[in-house]
Amino acid sequence: MQQNSIARLGNTGLSTVSDLGRMGLYLLQMIQGCFRFPFRFSEFMRQMHFIGAGSLVVIFFTAASTGMVLGLQGYYSLHKFGAEGMLGSAVSLTLIMELGPVLTALMVAGRAGSAMCAELGIMRISEQIDALDCMAVDPFRYLISPKLVAAIISVPLLTALFDVVGIAGGYVAGVQLMGVNPGSFIDGMQNSVTNHDIWLGTVKSFVFALIIVWICTGRGYFVHMIKGVGYGARSVSKVTTQAVVLSSISVLVLDYLITAILI
């Protein structure tokens, strides 16, 4: 019994190390595919529309609700200390440095990342990727790299939209509903937000975009090699769930690490 437990532990460790190495090489090939010509501009535009324009509605409503909640909660907390004038500073810094990049990445991972994983997973089990290899077509340049470039461009833009809409929502909740002086709100925001804060949020959005595409497409691409998921339609559903969970956890962990390093 003890030997079986040790054997299972060893097999789990070996499969984990193998998976990490496979994903590391996959990341290098994915980045290299961005610089191989001819670049698939039509696929890039399709992914831009899917990841960027297709996420506008969910980003808009998430940002508006988040900003309004921040406005109400911030007013409730600051009112205890007579510091309602700092509401603009609190809302803008929270959104630009933390909630904007993180919530945008989580929304994109749930909406677009799951779709990318399922698409590549279905192509793998239906042997479409193998067919590309047989025709000497680079699957990274053909399928994956356009998704990476589109995400790296779309996610920072979606994050900027999230910040603007969230701050507007905080303004509506704090100024229009709770009666905070509008001049104090805007002045606090202008005096507290620096270029470093904006740069920090932008760096996070770029890193999160890379992580989402890497994990989500990688899980789908290697669906036939992942231990314990089987093969077929059920395996695609399992790796899609796994991809969203892993990418979401990675975003949260990297958010802390980037903040600790760059703040």
C-alpha positions in Angstrom: 0.0 0.0 0.0 2.8 2.4 0.9 4.7 1.5 -2.3 1.6 2.2 -4.3 1.2 5.6 -2.7 4.9 6.5 -3.3 4.5 5.3 -6.9 1.4 7.5 -7.5 3.2 10.4 -5.9 6.2 9.9 -8.2 4.0 9.6 -11.3 2.2 12.8 -10.4 5.5 14.6 -9.9 6.9 13.3 -13.2 3.7 14.3 -15.1 3.7 17.7 -13.5 7.4 18.4 -14.4 6.7 17.1 -17.9 3.7 19.3 -18.3 5.6 22.4 -17.1 8.4 21.7 -19.6 5.9 21.1 -22.4 4.2 24.4 -21.6 7.5 26.3 -21.4 8.5 25.1 -24.9 5.0 25.9 -26.1 5.3 29.5 -24.8 8.6 30.0 -26.8 7.0 28.6 -29.9 4.0 30.8 -29.5 6.1 33.9 -29.2 8.3 32.9 -32.1 5.2 32.4 -34.3 4.4 36.1 -34.0 7.6 36.8 -36.0 7.1 34.2 -38.7 5.9 35.4 -42.1 3.5 35.7 -43.7 1.4 36.9 -40.7 -2.3 36.0 -40.8 -3.7 39.5 -40.7 -7.3 38.3 -41.4 -7.2 35.9 -38.4 -5.6 38.6 -36.3 -8.5 40.9 -37.1 -11.0 38.2 -36.4 -9.5 37.6 -33.0 -9.4 41.3 -32.3 -13.1 41.5 -32.9 -13.7 38.4 -30.8 -11.5 39.2 -27.8 -11.8 43.0 -27.9 -15.1 44.1 -29.4 -16.9 41.0 -28.2 -16.0 41.8 -24.6 -17.1 45.4 -24.6 -20.5 44.8 -23.1 -19.4 42.6 -20.2 -16.5 44.9 -19.5 -18.7 48.0 -19.5 -21.3 46.6 -17.1 -18.7 45.0 -14.8 -16.8 48.3 -14.7 -19.9 50.4 -14.1 -21.1 48.2 -11.2 -17.6 48.0 -9.7 -17.1 51.7 -9.8 -20.5 52.5 -8.3 -19.9 50.0 -5.5 -16.5 51.5 -4.8 -18.1 54.9 -4.7 -20.7 53.8 -2.2 -18.3 51.8 0.0 -15.6 54.4 -0.2 -18.0 57.2 0.9 -19.3 55.0 3.8 -15.7 54.4 5.0 -14.3 57.9 4.4 -17.4 59.6 5.9 -16.5 58.2 9.3 -13.2 60.2 9.2 -14.7 63.3 7.5 -12.5 62.6 4.4 -15.2 62.4 1.7 -13.1 64.6 -0.5 -10.6 61.8 -0.9 -13.2 59.6 -2.6 -12.0 60.4 -6.1 -8.4 59.4 -5.1 -9.5 56.2 -3.6 -11.8 55.1 -6.5 -9.3 56.0 -9.2 -6.2 54.5 -7.6 -8.1 51.3 -6.8 -9.4 50.9 -10.3 -6.2 51.9 -12.2 -3.7 49.9 -10.2 -5.7 46.8 -9.1 -9.3 46.2 -10.0 -9.2 47.4 -13.6 -6.4 45.0 -14.8 -7.5 42.1 -12.6 -11.3 42.1 -13.3 -10.7 42.7 -17.0 -8.4 39.7 -17.2 -10.8 37.5 -15.3 -13.7 38.5 -17.6 -11.5 37.9 -20.7 -10.4 34.6 -19.4 -13.9 33.5 -18.7 -15.3 34.7 -22.0 -12.6 34.5 -24.6 -10.0 32.2 -22.9 -12.5 29.3 -22.5 -13.5 29.7 -26.2 -9.9 29.5 -27.3 -9.2 26.4 -25.3 -12.4 24.7 -26.5 -11.6 25.6 -30.1 -8.1 24.2 -30.1 -9.2 21.2 -28.0 -11.8 20.3 -30.6 -9.3 20.8 -33.4 -6.9 18.5 -31.6 -9.3 15.6 -31.0 -10.7 15.9 -34.5 -7.1 15.7 -35.9 -7.3 19.1 -37.6 -4.0 20.2 -36.0 -2.4 16.9 -37.1 -3.6 17.6 -40.6 -1.9 21.0 -40.5 1.3 19.4 -39.5 1.0 16.9 -42.4 0.5 19.8 -44.8 3.6 21.5 -43.4 1.5 24.4 -42.1 2.9 25.8 -38.8 0.0 25.6 -36.3 1.5 28.3 -34.1 1.6 30.9 -36.9 -1.7 29.7 -38.3 -3.8 29.3 -35.2 -2.2 30.5 -32.0 0.1 33.6 -32.5 -2.7 35.7 -34.0 -4.6 35.1 -30.8 -1.6 36.2 -28.7 -1.1 39.4 -30.7 -4.8 40.2 -30.6 -5.0 39.6 -26.8 -1.9 41.7 -26.1 -3.5 44.6 -27.9 -7.1 44.1 -26.8 -6.7 43.5 -23.1 -4.8 46.8 -22.3 -7.5 48.7 -24.3 -10.2 46.9 -22.4 -8.5 47.7 -19.2 -8.4 51.4 -20.1 -12.1 51.3 -20.9 -12.7 49.6 -17.6 -10.8 52.3 -15.7 -12.7 55.1 -17.4 -16.2 53.6 -17.0 -15.4 52.5 -13.4 -14.3 56.0 -12.4 -17.4 57.4 -14.1 -19.5 55.0 -12.1 -17.7 56.0 -8.9 -18.4 59.7 -9.7 -22.1 59.0 -10.2 -22.4 57.1 -7.0 -20.3 59.5 -4.9 -21.2 62.8 -6.4 -24.7 62.4 -7.8 -26.1 60.0 -5.2 -24.1 60.7 -2.0 -23.5 64.4 -2.5 -19.7 64.5 -2.5 -18.4 67.8 -3.9 -17.6 67.2 -7.6 -14.6 69.5 -7.5 -13.1 67.6 -4.6 -13.7 64.3 -6.4 -11.9 65.3 -9.6 -9.2 67.3 -7.8 -8.4 64.3 -5.6 -8.2 62.0 -8.6 -5.9 64.4 -10.5 -3.6 64.9 -7.6 -3.2 61.3 -6.6 -2.9 59.4 -9.9 0.6 59.5 -11.3 2.2 58.1 -14.4 3.7 55.3 -12.4 0.2 54.1 -11.3 -1.0 54.1 -14.9 2.2 52.3 -16.0 1.8 49.7 -13.3 -1.8 48.9 -14.5 -0.7 48.8 -18.1 2.2 46.3 -17.3 -0.3 44.1 -15.5 -2.7 44.1 -18.4 0.1 43.0 -20.9 1.3 40.2 -18.6 -2.3 39.0 -17.9 -3.0 38.9 -21.7 0.0 36.7 -22.3 -0.8 34.4 -19.4 -4.4 34.0 -20.5 -3.6 33.1 -24.1 -0.6 30.8 -23.0 -2.6 28.8 -20.5 -5.9 28.6 -22.4 -4.5 27.7 -25.8 -1.9 25.4 -24.3 -4.5 23.4 -22.4 -6.5 22.9 -25.6 -3.5 22.2 -27.8 -2.2 19.5 -25.5 -5.6 18.1 -24.5 -4.5 14.6 -25.7 -1.4 14.7 -23.5 -2.9 15.9 -20.2 -3.1 13.2 -17.6 -6.5 12.3 -16.2 -8.8 14.0 -18.7 -9.3 11.2 -21.2 -9.9 11.7 -24.8 -13.0 13.0 -26.7 -15.7 15.5 -26.0 -15.5 15.1 -22.2 -11.8 15.8 -22.2 -12.4 19.2 -24.0 -14.9 20.2 -21.3 -12.4 19.2 -18.5 -9.5 21.1 -20.0 -11.6 24.1 -20.7 -12.6 24.3 -17.0 -9.1 23.7 -16.0 -7.8 26.4 -18.3 -10.2 29.1 -16.9 -9.4 28.1 -13.3 -5.6 28.0 -13.9 -5.5 31.3 -15.8 -7.7 33.0 -13.1 -5.5 31.8 -10.3 -2.4 32.8 -12.3 -3.8 36.3 -12.8 -4.4 36.7 -9.0 -1.0 35.4 -8.1 0.9 37.5 -10.7 -1.1 40.6 -9.6 0.5 40.3 -6.1 3.9 39.6 -7.5 3.9 42.4 -10.0 2.6 44.8 -7.4 5.3 43.7 -4.9 8.1 44.2 -7.4 7.0 47.4 -9.2 5.1 49.4 -6.7 
